[in-house]
Amino acid sequence: MMEAVIMERFISEGKGNGLRALREIKPGEVIYSCKPFAFCVARDFLKTACQSCLKRGESLSRCSQCKTARYCSVQCQKQAWPDHKRECKCLKHLQPRIPTDSVRLVARIIFKLLSQSESDQEELYSIAEHQSHLADMSEEKKEGLKHLCTTLQVYLAEENCDLSRLPSGLDPVSLLARVTCNCFSISDGELQDVGVGLYPRNMFSTIMLQDRAECVSLSPGRGWLCLTAQILHTSTGINRKLLENKSYAGVTMHGMSLLNHDCQPNCIMMFEGKRLTLRAVRVIRSAEELTISYTDILAPSKDRRSQLQEQYHFRCECKRCSTEDKDCEMLSGEKSAWTSIKDSIHHLEQLQSEQHWDELLKESQALLHRHSDVVPDRNIYMLRLLDLAMDACISLDDYETALEYGNRALGPYKLYFSDPHPSRAVELLRVGKLQHFLGRLEEARGSFTQAYSIMSVTHGAAHALTNQVQRRLSECQAELNTL
């Protein structure tokens, strides 16, 4: 059954292209879902994430050639082979070095571009539609892209890729720039970034023919603005033979990179494996623009604006940035104290990445003991410190102390991540697991109930993590019933 069209492309005032709702959309409703044009596993997860489905595990099978790619099953390895077979030689050639995520992702895009067939033309057209913003970049950033380009060429050397065969306008530097501005971090249900992907800007437009059970694809011409109750076209036109004597039922046209930013968005992107799903997180009125957040909202407006300007080349004028909403709370406390915490975060995160749990806990607790009297938990750097200390305690089986830190974090999470937000749901789940393990069943039931309520909207009822929360809630209730 063909999905009804619920969004269209339009010109958003002051922003350029955007997407807006064609009807009222309810919280939790799926607006769009798609797989990436190309993706790769994040470098930090190469040993623990399946190269095909992105499931995480500690005992994955390793590619016998490159010794880098890992798979959770023979089936996943077979499915991944078309995308992996050319990069396999490149990875083997560079061992033990592993290029950055952007270089490996662009290499995969290049392999697709160079092996394109006539039937792939429309899919590949969407790559050119992504903006590179090269003209807006500083000379320093352009120089950085050139260095990445050099790494890319070394990486591709083993495959003897003829880069001159790339489509016009899609040279390596341009592709790297497009990836920098348009790719998405692919996160798991607990919001760990396990990969990076480039998703189609313009998917095929598909119409259902009412007089026979089949679908046909229409090539979107340059300049299409929207597809609603009728088919519109520009100078490139549509293959009218497909429409002769057929009754039109519906058309869909989507492009995730057309979604504009807001620091308090009405939509959220979630992933199951590498599939991206766009969901509404509140009621969206008809004709209202659909927005997502491009940046970490747990940052003061000055930092958010700076990051957005640096990476995406625009100044955010959303309500939260314009009013500096919650900036005072985020930076509350004695400045010299929270600056000391801020300056330590990168080092602590490195310890976390390298799983040096004893050292991480020792240094985190020293900072907590030194500054807790003058820096409140709602300070964003203190909040990050609590999360790091909680992770270390869990890894060292110190669950009582982990729960103490988790409970301290819940208040600030509620303050900054207004419901429904997946970050607060994941924090509630983490705290609920600790409460359940320690036998605090009433508290655990409350945490699981809140997490499930949020995830039903942000993740959807069918998501694996939502189902996990539901199971834990049922277990908790069953245990309470026996008391």
C-alpha positions as a LaTeX table, in Angstrom:
\begin{tabular}{lrrr}
\hline
Residue & $x$ (\AA) & $y$ (\AA) & $z$ (\AA) \\
\hline
Met1 & 0.00 & 0.00 & 0.00 \\
Met2 & 1.44 & 3.38 & $-1.00$ \\
Glu3 & 2.16 & 5.84 & 1.81 \\
Ala4 & 0.33 & 9.15 & 1.63 \\
Val5 & 2.46 & 12.19 & 0.89 \\
Ile6 & 2.93 & 14.21 & 4.08 \\
Met7 & 5.76 & 16.63 & 3.23 \\
Glu8 & 6.90 & 18.82 & 0.38 \\
Arg9 & 9.93 & 20.83 & $-0.63$ \\
Phe10 & 9.61 & 24.62 & $-0.36$ \\
Ile11 & 11.66 & 27.79 & $-0.03$ \\
Ser12 & 12.10 & 28.58 & 3.67 \\
Glu13 & 12.50 & 32.29 & 4.37 \\
Gly14 & 16.11 & 33.10 & 5.18 \\
Lys15 & 17.18 & 29.45 & 4.91 \\
Gly16 & 16.75 & 28.39 & 1.28 \\
Asn17 & 15.34 & 24.96 & 0.50 \\
Gly18 & 13.43 & 23.19 & 3.24 \\
Leu19 & 10.69 & 20.66 & 3.91 \\
Arg20 & 7.24 & 21.35 & 5.34 \\
Ala21 & 4.22 & 19.34 & 6.39 \\
Leu22 & 1.29 & 18.87 & 4.02 \\
Arg23 & $-1.04$ & 17.95 & 6.89 \\
Glu24 & $-1.01$ & 17.80 & 10.65 \\
Ile25 & 1.52 & 15.24 & 11.90 \\
Lys26 & 1.18 & 13.61 & 15.31 \\
Pro27 & 3.99 & 13.01 & 17.83 \\
Gly28 & 5.76 & 9.72 & 17.11 \\
Glu29 & 4.48 & 9.53 & 13.53 \\
Val30 & 7.02 & 8.31 & 10.98 \\
Ile31 & 7.54 & 10.99 & 8.35 \\
Tyr32 & 10.18 & 9.27 & 6.28 \\
Ser33 & 12.57 & 6.32 & 6.33 \\
Cys34 & 15.47 & 5.37 & 4.06 \\
Lys35 & 18.80 & 3.55 & 3.81 \\
Pro36 & 22.07 & 5.39 & 3.09 \\
Phe37 & 23.54 & 5.90 & $-0.36$ \\
Ala38 & 26.84 & 4.95 & 1.31 \\
Phe39 & 28.00 & 4.42 & 4.89 \\
Cys40 & 30.94 & 3.15 & 6.93 \\
Val41 & 31.54 & 2.05 & 10.50 \\
Ala42 & 33.09 & 4.71 & 12.73 \\
Arg43 & 36.79 & 4.10 & 13.36 \\
Asp44 & 36.26 & 3.71 & 17.14 \\
Phe45 & 33.78 & 0.86 & 16.51 \\
Leu46 & 35.58 & $-1.08$ & 13.78 \\
Lys47 & 36.35 & $-3.91$ & 16.21 \\
Thr48 & 32.92 & $-4.07$ & 17.82 \\
Ala49 & 30.33 & $-3.22$ & 15.11 \\
Cys50 & 29.17 & $-5.37$ & 12.20 \\
Gln51 & 30.16 & $-3.86$ & 8.85 \\
Ser52 & 26.74 & $-4.72$ & 7.43 \\
Cys53 & 24.01 & $-4.29$ & 10.05 \\
Leu54 & 26.00 & $-2.21$ & 12.60 \\
Lys55 & 25.04 & $-4.50$ & 15.48 \\
Arg56 & 27.61 & $-4.41$ & 18.23 \\
Gly57 & 29.34 & $-7.41$ & 19.77 \\
Glu58 & 32.66 & $-8.52$ & 21.20 \\
Ser59 & 33.10 & $-11.75$ & 19.21 \\
Leu60 & 32.57 & $-10.72$ & 15.59 \\
Ser61 & 34.13 & $-12.59$ & 12.65 \\
Arg62 & 36.97 & $-10.72$ & 10.96 \\
Cys63 & 37.57 & $-10.34$ & 7.22 \\
Ser64 & 40.41 & $-12.74$ & 6.40 \\
Gln65 & 41.94 & $-10.31$ & 3.89 \\
Cys66 & 41.96 & $-6.81$ & 5.37 \\
Lys67 & 41.69 & $-7.95$ & 9.02 \\
Thr68 & 39.68 & $-4.79$ & 9.66 \\
Ala69 & 36.03 & $-5.34$ & 8.70 \\
Arg70 & 33.99 & $-7.44$ & 11.12 \\
Tyr71 & 30.66 & $-9.24$ & 10.78 \\
Cys72 & 28.09 & $-10.76$ & 13.10 \\
Ser73 & 27.12 & $-13.53$ & 10.66 \\
Val74 & 27.99 & $-15.14$ & 7.34 \\
Gln75 & 24.85 & $-13.59$ & 5.86 \\
Cys76 & 25.96 & $-10.09$ & 6.86 \\
Gln77 & 29.40 & $-10.71$ & 5.35 \\
Lys78 & 27.84 & $-11.75$ & 2.03 \\
Gln79 & 25.52 & $-8.74$ & 2.03 \\
Ala80 & 28.42 & $-6.38$ & 2.73 \\
Trp81 & 30.76 & $-7.81$ & 0.10 \\
Pro82 & 29.63 & $-5.62$ & $-2.87$ \\
Asp83 & 30.51 & $-2.50$ & $-0.84$ \\
His84 & 33.55 & $-4.01$ & 0.85 \\
Lys85 & 35.37 & $-5.83$ & $-1.95$ \\
Arg86 & 37.19 & $-2.78$ & $-3.32$ \\
Glu87 & 37.91 & $-1.10$ & 0.01 \\
Cys88 & 39.23 & $-4.43$ & 1.30 \\
Lys89 & 42.38 & $-4.06$ & $-0.81$ \\
Cys90 & 42.76 & $-0.44$ & 0.27 \\
Leu91 & 42.50 & $-1.29$ & 3.96 \\
Lys92 & 44.95 & $-4.17$ & 3.58 \\
His93 & 47.40 & $-1.91$ & 1.74 \\
Leu94 & 47.43 & 0.69 & 4.56 \\
Gln95 & 47.65 & $-1.68$ & 7.53 \\
Pro96 & 47.99 & $-0.94$ & 10.39 \\
Arg97 & 46.87 & 2.61 & 9.59 \\
Ile98 & 43.16 & 3.27 & 9.22 \\
Pro99 & 41.97 & 6.45 & 7.46 \\
Thr100 & 39.42 & 8.80 & 8.99 \\
Asp101 & 35.72 & 8.08 & 8.69 \\
Ser102 & 35.27 & 10.80 & 6.05 \\
Val103 & 38.03 & 9.38 & 3.85 \\
Arg104 & 36.64 & 5.84 & 4.02 \\
Leu105 & 33.10 & 7.09 & 3.34 \\
Val106 & 34.17 & 9.16 & 0.33 \\
Ala107 & 36.13 & 6.16 & $-1.00$ \\
Arg108 & 32.95 & 4.08 & $-0.88$ \\
Ile109 & 31.07 & 6.85 & $-2.71$ \\
Ile110 & 33.79 & 6.98 & $-5.37$ \\
Phe111 & 33.61 & 3.21 & $-5.88$ \\
Lys112 & 29.88 & 3.57 & $-6.50$ \\
Leu113 & 30.30 & 6.52 & $-8.83$ \\
Leu114 & 32.93 & 4.73 & $-10.92$ \\
Ser115 & 30.90 & 1.57 & $-11.19$ \\
Gln116 & 27.61 & 3.27 & $-12.02$ \\
Ser117 & 25.42 & 1.80 & $-14.69$ \\
Glu118 & 22.81 & 3.59 & $-16.73$ \\
Ser119 & 20.13 & 2.45 & $-14.29$ \\
Asp120 & 22.03 & 4.10 & $-11.42$ \\
Gln121 & 22.03 & 7.57 & $-12.97$ \\
Glu122 & 19.06 & 8.90 & $-11.01$ \\
Glu123 & 20.36 & 7.63 & $-7.67$ \\
Leu124 & 23.78 & 9.11 & $-8.31$ \\
Tyr125 & 22.23 & 12.42 & $-9.34$ \\
Ser126 & 21.30 & 12.95 & $-5.69$ \\
Ile127 & 24.99 & 13.16 & $-4.74$ \\
Ala128 & 25.50 & 16.21 & $-6.94$ \\
Glu129 & 22.48 & 17.85 & $-5.29$ \\
His130 & 24.26 & 17.99 & $-1.91$ \\
Gln131 & 25.84 & 21.37 & $-1.26$ \\
Ser132 & 29.63 & 21.46 & $-0.83$ \\
His133 & 29.88 & 25.05 & 0.53 \\
Leu134 & 33.44 & 25.18 & $-0.78$ \\
Ala135 & 33.04 & 28.86 & $-1.64$ \\
Asp136 & 32.07 & 29.61 & 1.98 \\
Met137 & 34.99 & 27.78 & 3.57 \\
Ser138 & 38.00 & 29.47 & 5.11 \\
Glu139 & 41.39 & 28.91 & 3.54 \\
Glu140 & 42.40 & 26.90 & 6.60 \\
Lys141 & 39.45 & 24.54 & 6.13 \\
Lys142 & 40.15 & 24.21 & 2.41 \\
Glu143 & 43.74 & 23.32 & 3.24 \\
Gly144 & 42.45 & 20.65 & 5.62 \\
Leu145 & 40.33 & 19.20 & 2.82 \\
Lys146 & 43.39 & 19.07 & 0.56 \\
His147 & 45.27 & 17.05 & 3.21 \\
Leu148 & 42.31 & 14.67 & 3.46 \\
Cys149 & 42.32 & 14.44 & $-0.33$ \\
Thr150 & 45.97 & 13.40 & $-0.28$ \\
Thr151 & 45.16 & 10.69 & 2.28 \\
Leu152 & 42.25 & 9.58 & 0.08 \\
Gln153 & 44.49 & 9.25 & $-2.98$ \\
Val154 & 47.01 & 7.16 & $-1.01$ \\
Tyr155 & 44.16 & 5.01 & 0.27 \\
Leu156 & 42.77 & 4.47 & $-3.25$ \\
Ala157 & 46.17 & 3.78 & $-4.84$ \\
Glu158 & 45.87 & $-0.01$ & $-4.50$ \\
Glu159 & 42.65 & 0.03 & $-6.53$ \\
Asn160 & 44.16 & 2.16 & $-9.32$ \\
Cys161 & 41.03 & 4.32 & $-9.45$ \\
Asp162 & 40.90 & 6.66 & $-12.43$ \\
Leu163 & 39.51 & 9.72 & $-10.64$ \\
Ser164 & 39.29 & 11.58 & $-13.94$ \\
Arg165 & 36.25 & 9.39 & $-14.71$ \\
Leu166 & 34.27 & 10.89 & $-11.86$ \\
Pro167 & 31.18 & 12.86 & $-12.95$ \\
Ser168 & 31.73 & 16.55 & $-13.56$ \\
Gly169 & 31.71 & 18.55 & $-10.33$ \\
Leu170 & 32.30 & 15.49 & $-8.16$ \\
Asp171 & 36.06 & 15.55 & $-7.78$ \\
Pro172 & 37.57 & 14.20 & $-4.51$ \\
Val173 & 37.83 & 17.61 & $-2.79$ \\
Ser174 & 34.21 & 18.41 & $-3.68$ \\
Leu175 & 33.06 & 15.02 & $-2.43$ \\
Leu176 & 34.93 & 15.44 & 0.85 \\
Ala177 & 33.30 & 18.87 & 1.27 \\
Arg178 & 29.86 & 17.43 & 0.54 \\
Val179 & 30.37 & 14.67 & 3.08 \\
Thr180 & 31.56 & 17.18 & 5.70 \\
Cys181 & 28.41 & 19.27 & 5.32 \\
Asn182 & 25.78 & 16.60 & 4.61 \\
Cys183 & 26.61 & 13.26 & 6.22 \\
Phe184 & 24.83 & 11.97 & 9.31 \\
Ser185 & 26.30 & 10.21 & 12.31 \\
Ile186 & 24.58 & 6.83 & 12.54 \\
Ser187 & 23.79 & 6.12 & 16.18 \\
Asp188 & 22.44 & 3.06 & 17.89 \\
Gly189 & 19.35 & 3.12 & 20.09 \\
Glu190 & 21.43 & 4.32 & 23.04 \\
Leu191 & 22.79 & 7.21 & 20.94 \\
Gln192 & 26.33 & 5.88 & 20.53 \\
Asp193 & 27.68 & 7.01 & 17.14 \\
Val194 & 28.67 & 3.72 & 15.49 \\
Gly195 & 28.91 & 4.91 & 11.89 \\
Val196 & 28.58 & 7.71 & 9.39 \\
Gly197 & 26.43 & 7.81 & 6.26 \\
Leu198 & 25.42 & 9.95 & 3.33 \\
Tyr199 & 21.70 & 9.73 & 2.72 \\
Pro200 & 19.97 & 10.52 & $-0.59$ \\
Arg201 & 18.98 & 14.13 & $-1.09$ \\
Asn202 & 16.37 & 13.24 & $-3.67$ \\
Met203 & 14.93 & 9.77 & $-3.68$ \\
Phe204 & 13.12 & 8.40 & $-6.70$ \\
Ser205 & 9.54 & 9.59 & $-6.95$ \\
Thr206 & 7.28 & 6.57 & $-7.05$ \\
Ile207 & 3.71 & 6.42 & $-8.31$ \\
Met208 & 1.21 & 3.68 & $-7.75$ \\
Leu209 & $-0.78$ & 2.67 & $-10.78$ \\
Gln210 & $-4.29$ & 1.91 & $-9.69$ \\
Asp211 & $-5.16$ & $-0.29$ & $-12.65$ \\
Arg212 & $-2.35$ & $-2.77$ & $-12.03$ \\
Ala213 & $-0.34$ & $-3.90$ & $-9.01$ \\
Glu214 & 3.02 & $-2.37$ & $-9.81$ \\
Cys215 & 5.10 & 0.72 & $-9.13$ \\
Val216 & 7.19 & 2.69 & $-11.57$ \\
Ser217 & 9.90 & 5.26 & $-10.87$ \\
Leu218 & 10.00 & 8.76 & $-12.20$ \\
Ser219 & 13.23 & 10.66 & $-12.57$ \\
Pro220 & 13.17 & 13.90 & $-10.58$ \\
Gly221 & 14.24 & 16.75 & $-12.82$ \\
Arg222 & 16.39 & 19.58 & $-11.60$ \\
Gly223 & 14.34 & 22.31 & $-10.02$ \\
Trp224 & 11.44 & 20.21 & $-8.76$ \\
Leu225 & 9.95 & 22.04 & $-5.82$ \\
Cys226 & 7.32 & 19.64 & $-4.60$ \\
Leu227 & 5.11 & 16.73 & $-5.52$ \\
Thr228 & 1.62 & 16.89 & $-4.08$ \\
Ala229 & $-1.75$ & 16.13 & $-5.62$ \\
Gln230 & $-0.41$ & 16.42 & $-9.12$ \\
Ile231 & 2.90 & 15.84 & $-10.89$ \\
Leu232 & 4.86 & 19.01 & $-11.62$ \\
His233 & 7.89 & 19.15 & $-13.85$ \\
Thr234 & 10.44 & 21.60 & $-15.19$ \\
Ser235 & 12.47 & 21.79 & $-18.38$ \\
Thr236 & 13.98 & 18.33 & $-17.94$ \\
Gly237 & 10.48 & 16.92 & $-17.90$ \\
Ile238 & 9.04 & 13.53 & $-17.05$ \\
Asn239 & 8.84 & 10.38 & $-19.11$ \\
Arg240 & 5.18 & 10.80 & $-20.05$ \\
Lys241 & 4.96 & 7.29 & $-21.48$ \\
Leu242 & 4.79 & 6.07 & $-17.90$ \\
Leu243 & 1.63 & 8.06 & $-17.31$ \\
Glu244 & $-0.35$ & 7.35 & $-20.47$ \\
Asn245 & $-3.82$ & 6.04 & $-19.66$ \\
Lys246 & $-2.91$ & 5.46 & $-16.01$ \\
Ser247 & $-4.75$ & 6.72 & $-12.97$ \\
Tyr248 & $-2.53$ & 8.64 & $-10.53$ \\
Ala249 & $-2.65$ & 7.53 & $-6.91$ \\
Gly250 & 0.23 & 9.22 & $-5.10$ \\
Val251 & 3.78 & 10.53 & $-5.38$ \\
Thr252 & 6.53 & 10.88 & $-2.80$ \\
Met253 & 9.65 & 13.03 & $-3.02$ \\
His254 & 12.09 & 13.22 & $-0.16$ \\
Gly255 & 15.50 & 14.60 & 0.74 \\
Met256 & 16.79 & 14.38 & 4.29 \\
Ser257 & 19.54 & 16.94 & 3.76 \\
Leu258 & 16.81 & 19.47 & 2.89 \\
Leu259 & 15.77 & 19.49 & 6.55 \\
Asn260 & 16.79 & 22.76 & 8.17 \\
His261 & 18.13 & 23.20 & 11.68 \\
Asp262 & 16.46 & 24.38 & 14.85 \\
Cys263 & 17.86 & 24.10 & 18.38 \\
Gln264 & 14.38 & 23.04 & 19.52 \\
Pro265 & 13.29 & 20.95 & 16.53 \\
Asn266 & 9.93 & 19.36 & 15.85 \\
Cys267 & 11.47 & 16.18 & 14.37 \\
Ile268 & 14.16 & 13.75 & 15.32 \\
Met269 & 16.24 & 11.27 & 13.35 \\
Met270 & 16.63 & 7.80 & 14.79 \\
Phe271 & 18.41 & 4.77 & 13.38 \\
Glu272 & 17.80 & 1.06 & 13.46 \\
Gly273 & 20.92 & $-0.43$ & 12.00 \\
Lys274 & 21.80 & 1.91 & 9.15 \\
Arg275 & 18.20 & 2.76 & 8.29 \\
Leu276 & 17.30 & 6.36 & 9.10 \\
Thr277 & 13.80 & 7.18 & 10.33 \\
Leu278 & 12.46 & 10.71 & 10.69 \\
Arg279 & 9.81 & 11.07 & 13.41 \\
Ala280 & 7.75 & 13.95 & 14.71 \\
Val281 & 8.32 & 14.69 & 18.41 \\
Arg282 & 5.38 & 17.06 & 18.82 \\
Val283 & 2.28 & 18.05 & 16.91 \\
Ile284 & 3.33 & 19.63 & 13.61 \\
Arg285 & 0.73 & 21.83 & 11.94 \\
Ser286 & $-0.01$ & 21.73 & 8.24 \\
Ala287 & 2.46 & 23.97 & 6.32 \\
Glu288 & 4.83 & 24.11 & 9.32 \\
Glu289 & 8.49 & 23.61 & 8.47 \\
Leu290 & 10.08 & 20.30 & 9.50 \\
Thr291 & 13.30 & 20.80 & 11.47 \\
Ile292 & 16.00 & 18.74 & 13.15 \\
Ser293 & 18.97 & 19.73 & 15.28 \\
Tyr294 & 22.35 & 19.71 & 13.52 \\
Thr295 & 24.32 & 20.17 & 16.72 \\
Asp296 & 24.52 & 19.15 & 20.36 \\
Ile297 & 21.82 & 21.12 & 22.14 \\
Leu298 & 23.65 & 20.61 & 25.43 \\
Ala299 & 25.83 & 23.64 & 24.71 \\
Pro300 & 25.34 & 27.39 & 25.23 \\
Ser301 & 24.01 & 29.42 & 22.30 \\
Lys302 & 27.39 & 30.99 & 21.53 \\
Asp303 & 29.02 & 27.57 & 21.13 \\
Arg304 & 26.10 & 26.19 & 19.10 \\
Arg305 & 26.20 & 29.15 & 16.74 \\
Ser306 & 29.97 & 28.90 & 16.36 \\
Gln307 & 29.83 & 25.19 & 15.54 \\
Leu308 & 26.99 & 25.65 & 13.05 \\
Gln309 & 28.80 & 28.51 & 11.34 \\
Glu310 & 32.03 & 26.53 & 11.14 \\
Gln311 & 30.55 & 23.31 & 9.78 \\
Tyr312 & 27.36 & 24.35 & 8.00 \\
His313 & 28.06 & 28.00 & 7.15 \\
Phe314 & 25.03 & 29.72 & 8.62 \\
Arg315 & 24.20 & 31.71 & 11.75 \\
Cys316 & 21.40 & 30.15 & 13.78 \\
Glu317 & 18.57 & 32.60 & 14.49 \\
Cys318 & 16.25 & 30.13 & 16.23 \\
Lys319 & 14.33 & 31.20 & 19.33 \\
Arg320 & 16.68 & 29.38 & 21.71 \\
Cys321 & 19.78 & 31.06 & 20.28 \\
Ser322 & 18.19 & 34.49 & 19.92 \\
Thr323 & 17.00 & 34.52 & 23.55 \\
Glu324 & 20.08 & 32.67 & 24.89 \\
Asp325 & 17.63 & 30.25 & 26.47 \\
Lys326 & 19.08 & 28.30 & 29.42 \\
Asp327 & 22.59 & 29.71 & 28.84 \\
Cys328 & 22.76 & 30.92 & 32.46 \\
Glu329 & 21.83 & 27.48 & 33.80 \\
Met330 & 24.33 & 25.74 & 31.50 \\
Leu331 & 27.19 & 27.89 & 32.74 \\
Ser332 & 26.06 & 28.30 & 36.34 \\
Gly333 & 28.49 & 28.15 & 39.24 \\
Glu334 & 31.94 & 29.51 & 39.86 \\
Lys335 & 33.54 & 30.15 & 36.46 \\
Ser336 & 37.10 & 29.23 & 37.39 \\
Ala337 & 35.85 & 25.89 & 38.77 \\
Trp338 & 33.72 & 24.88 & 35.80 \\
Thr339 & 36.45 & 26.05 & 33.43 \\
Ser340 & 38.77 & 23.58 & 35.15 \\
Ile341 & 36.21 & 20.81 & 34.55 \\
Lys342 & 35.71 & 21.90 & 30.94 \\
Asp343 & 39.44 & 21.78 & 30.26 \\
Ser344 & 39.60 & 18.21 & 31.62 \\
Ile345 & 36.70 & 16.75 & 29.59 \\
His346 & 38.68 & 15.91 & 26.45 \\
His347 & 41.31 & 14.00 & 28.44 \\
Leu348 & 38.62 & 12.14 & 30.41 \\
Glu349 & 36.78 & 11.21 & 27.22 \\
Gln350 & 40.03 & 9.83 & 25.87 \\
Leu351 & 40.38 & 7.65 & 28.95 \\
Gln352 & 36.79 & 6.49 & 28.40 \\
Ser353 & 37.50 & 5.67 & 24.74 \\
Glu354 & 40.57 & 3.65 & 25.74 \\
Gln355 & 38.61 & 1.97 & 28.58 \\
His356 & 41.02 & 3.06 & 31.30 \\
Trp357 & 38.23 & 2.86 & 33.86 \\
Asp358 & 40.25 & 3.03 & 37.08 \\
Glu359 & 42.10 & 6.12 & 35.96 \\
Leu360 & 38.90 & 7.70 & 34.61 \\
Leu361 & 37.06 & 7.16 & 37.88 \\
Lys362 & 39.94 & 8.43 & 39.99 \\
Glu363 & 40.31 & 11.66 & 38.01 \\
Ser364 & 36.54 & 12.21 & 37.66 \\
Gln365 & 35.93 & 11.79 & 41.37 \\
Ala366 & 38.78 & 14.13 & 42.22 \\
Leu367 & 37.12 & 16.84 & 40.12 \\
Leu368 & 33.71 & 16.09 & 41.60 \\
His369 & 34.99 & 16.33 & 45.16 \\
Arg370 & 36.91 & 19.52 & 44.39 \\
His371 & 34.14 & 21.45 & 42.64 \\
Ser372 & 30.70 & 20.08 & 43.63 \\
Asp373 & 30.25 & 22.77 & 46.29 \\
Val374 & 30.68 & 25.64 & 43.81 \\
Val375 & 29.43 & 24.12 & 40.53 \\
Pro376 & 25.84 & 22.76 & 40.46 \\
Asp377 & 24.90 & 19.57 & 38.64 \\
Arg378 & 22.98 & 21.58 & 36.01 \\
Asn379 & 26.25 & 23.08 & 34.74 \\
Ile380 & 26.84 & 21.28 & 31.43 \\
Tyr381 & 30.47 & 20.43 & 32.20 \\
Met382 & 29.58 & 19.08 & 35.63 \\
Leu383 & 26.79 & 17.08 & 33.97 \\
Arg384 & 29.25 & 15.60 & 31.47 \\
Leu385 & 31.59 & 14.77 & 34.37 \\
Leu386 & 28.77 & 12.92 & 36.15 \\
Asp387 & 28.08 & 10.86 & 33.01 \\
Leu388 & 31.75 & 9.93 & 32.67 \\
Ala389 & 32.03 & 8.97 & 36.33 \\
Met390 & 28.83 & 6.91 & 36.02 \\
Asp391 & 30.25 & 5.01 & 33.02 \\
Ala392 & 33.45 & 4.26 & 34.92 \\
Cys393 & 31.54 & 3.00 & 37.97 \\
Ile394 & 29.35 & 0.71 & 35.85 \\
Ser395 & 32.42 & $-0.73$ & 34.12 \\
Leu396 & 34.06 & $-1.33$ & 37.51 \\
Asp397 & 30.88 & $-2.92$ & 38.97 \\
Asp398 & 30.41 & $-0.12$ & 41.51 \\
Tyr399 & 26.66 & 0.09 & 40.94 \\
Glu400 & 25.71 & 2.02 & 44.09 \\
Thr401 & 28.01 & 4.91 & 43.22 \\
Ala402 & 26.95 & 4.74 & 39.57 \\
Leu403 & 23.32 & 5.13 & 40.65 \\
Glu404 & 24.24 & 8.10 & 42.83 \\
Tyr405 & 25.76 & 9.87 & 39.84 \\
Gly406 & 22.89 & 8.82 & 37.58 \\
Asn407 & 20.27 & 10.23 & 39.96 \\
Arg408 & 22.17 & 13.51 & 40.14 \\
Ala409 & 22.12 & 13.73 & 36.33 \\
Leu410 & 18.37 & 13.12 & 35.91 \\
Gly411 & 17.35 & 16.63 & 37.01 \\
Pro412 & 19.59 & 18.45 & 34.51 \\
Tyr413 & 18.57 & 16.02 & 31.74 \\
Lys414 & 14.93 & 16.91 & 32.36 \\
Leu415 & 15.81 & 20.61 & 32.34 \\
Tyr416 & 17.67 & 20.59 & 29.03 \\
Phe417 & 16.03 & 17.75 & 27.09 \\
Ser418 & 12.35 & 18.63 & 27.08 \\
Asp419 & 10.15 & 15.61 & 26.51 \\
Pro420 & 10.10 & 13.69 & 24.36 \\
His421 & 13.86 & 13.48 & 23.79 \\
Pro422 & 15.85 & 10.24 & 23.32 \\
Ser423 & 18.79 & 11.46 & 25.42 \\
Arg424 & 16.59 & 11.72 & 28.50 \\
Ala425 & 14.99 & 8.35 & 27.73 \\
Val426 & 18.39 & 6.65 & 27.50 \\
Glu427 & 19.49 & 8.23 & 30.79 \\
Leu428 & 16.29 & 7.02 & 32.46 \\
Leu429 & 16.93 & 3.54 & 31.08 \\
Arg430 & 20.50 & 3.52 & 32.45 \\
Val431 & 19.30 & 4.63 & 35.88 \\
Gly432 & 16.40 & 2.16 & 35.77 \\
Lys433 & 18.75 & $-0.76$ & 35.06 \\
Leu434 & 20.85 & 0.18 & 38.10 \\
Gln435 & 17.78 & 0.57 & 40.31 \\
His436 & 16.45 & $-2.81$ & 39.14 \\
Phe437 & 19.76 & $-4.57$ & 39.73 \\
Leu438 & 20.02 & $-3.11$ & 43.23 \\
Gly439 & 16.48 & $-4.23$ & 44.10 \\
Arg440 & 14.91 & $-0.77$ & 44.18 \\
Leu441 & 11.89 & $-2.00$ & 42.27 \\
Glu442 & 9.49 & 0.90 & 42.78 \\
Glu443 & 12.12 & 3.38 & 41.63 \\
Ala444 & 13.03 & 1.17 & 38.68 \\
Arg445 & 9.39 & 0.88 & 37.61 \\
Gly446 & 9.10 & 4.67 & 37.62 \\
Ser447 & 12.27 & 5.10 & 35.54 \\
Phe448 & 11.29 & 2.40 & 33.02 \\
Thr449 & 7.77 & 3.82 & 32.71 \\
Gln450 & 9.11 & 7.29 & 31.89 \\
Ala451 & 11.69 & 5.89 & 29.45 \\
Tyr452 & 9.05 & 3.81 & 27.66 \\
Ser453 & 6.70 & 6.79 & 27.36 \\
Ile454 & 9.43 & 8.85 & 25.66 \\
Met455 & 10.78 & 6.06 & 23.44 \\
Ser456 & 7.32 & 5.22 & 22.15 \\
Val457 & 7.50 & 8.62 & 20.44 \\
Thr458 & 11.21 & 9.00 & 19.65 \\
His459 & 12.13 & 5.41 & 18.78 \\
Gly460 & 8.74 & 3.91 & 17.98 \\
Ala461 & 7.01 & 0.92 & 19.55 \\
Ala462 & 8.75 & $-1.57$ & 17.24 \\
His463 & 12.31 & $-0.39$ & 17.95 \\
Ala464 & 14.56 & $-2.94$ & 19.66 \\
Leu465 & 15.42 & $-0.59$ & 22.52 \\
Thr466 & 11.76 & 0.28 & 23.14 \\
Asn467 & 11.02 & $-3.45$ & 23.33 \\
Gln468 & 13.89 & $-3.90$ & 25.78 \\
Val469 & 12.45 & $-1.21$ & 28.05 \\
Gln470 & 9.02 & $-2.81$ & 27.85 \\
Arg471 & 10.47 & $-6.20$ & 28.83 \\
Arg472 & 12.32 & $-4.71$ & 31.77 \\
Leu473 & 9.20 & $-2.90$ & 32.89 \\
Ser474 & 7.22 & $-6.17$ & 32.76 \\
Glu475 & 9.94 & $-7.99$ & 34.72 \\
Cys476 & 9.97 & $-5.25$ & 37.32 \\
Gln477 & 6.18 & $-5.35$ & 37.66 \\
Ala478 & 6.21 & $-9.14$ & 37.96 \\
Glu479 & 8.77 & $-8.96$ & 40.77 \\
Leu480 & 6.72 & $-6.34$ & 42.59 \\
Asn481 & 3.64 & $-8.53$ & 42.33 \\
Thr482 & 5.42 & $-11.33$ & 44.19 \\
Leu483 & 6.21 & $-9.12$ & 47.20 \\
\hline
\end{tabular}
